[in-house]
């Protein structure tokens, strides 16, 4: 499978996104907490640039043992890719939509080799 | 930045940390859709788009005629209800829709007016030729208990809009905001703004706490009918007491935006306005479409039993509703293809539905939301995306420069391919 070099590891700061256009397909490479993820930059909703927005953690509502609402917090272990056009959210880990598992961003393999970051396309 | 491999050919790279927000770039995918779908072949009219007139409030304030109100406005400006007021505006999805903060810093040339540049950028990207522009925070003037303030600000905004925006860009139109709490001022507004460049109708925010059937408004409706202007009802967040039960904007928006138009439309029909003003065309804006079949069924059912309360009606409520116009956005499109198709049939969408984006708001719809519907034929799509609005408003077609350029390129290619070699 062809690989495209995206950058060196030191070039992309944590939280940054770099978008590649390869043969009419946009692939977004996201660096988050030292890990790299690559997805098709195309939202299945209205075709927005899904990866060009923010990443935000899953919001969690908290109930006590009796079922009373006691507050809300973020689950920092479940980061979402948020499409900037309408706010559709996808799990950063696998690209699956948060509200409907049938929707997903196509995932590409990222290879780290000799200090370089590559995407298999 | 460029990189390449032998396997893939040229690769284009973009790094967002190096980029400023730019509407054209943010809507690059919309521009691709416009090319793929050949939007250059037909007119696209967006009947509901917005600007943030609050960013130009110092300019608008200069048009306020009351010197005390003008002085107050220069200090107060247009404040936005926030998290501390209990009537918050969470349109940005709490930071998730980045164009809200990005566009505030978007760079534009000194001329034309900033709003014109921003409008042209999104219109050109989407393939929109003509757009009807409405305010954003000033829609909520309807919630102010200070009628004189509402009237004074509306007058100033409308004058500023006509003189600084509409007069400078013929692709931008508006249905002028009516200060509905002040019927006499509404009449004065129609008299003054009739014939102004870009004025294609008049608009009531359907969150006002005044009923459309009051005799105070009969002169207004008669005037609009006589002059051939449509009357639009634009929904908004509002301050309906029932909506105060929601602790999340999710509920306020999902129900509220339909509720306000349902109240206004129901009053419009059960007080027989379609019979009393048969040539006055009404448009129901920014409530989506799912509420319309619901209301048709509810009102028809009521009518069969309680016709004694509505003796001026000569037909069922749904018959009148099928002759009204509806803007498409935010069109309900989640797992409901059959329901949507039936809705189109029930509202006679082929002639009565008007495409709207609501851009730049959070739940905007692109033209592809209409164009990609599998149950419409090509002519239906073109009517909904522009033809119906062109006829309703009697619009002179003005195409975007990008679409004209693409059309010319296609024509050149056709000539080139036909030429003998």
Interface residues (C-beta under 8 A of the other chain):
Chain A: X2 X3 X4 X5 X6 X7 X12 X13 X16 X17 X18 X19 X20 X21 X22 X23 X42 X46 X47 X48 X49 X52 X53 X54 X56 X82 X84 X85 X86 X87 X89 X121
Chain B: X3 X5 X7 X8 X9 X11 X12 X13 X14 X15 X16 X17 X26 X28 X29 X30 X32 X33 X93 X95 X96 X97 X98 X99 X362 X363 X364 X365 X366 X368 X369
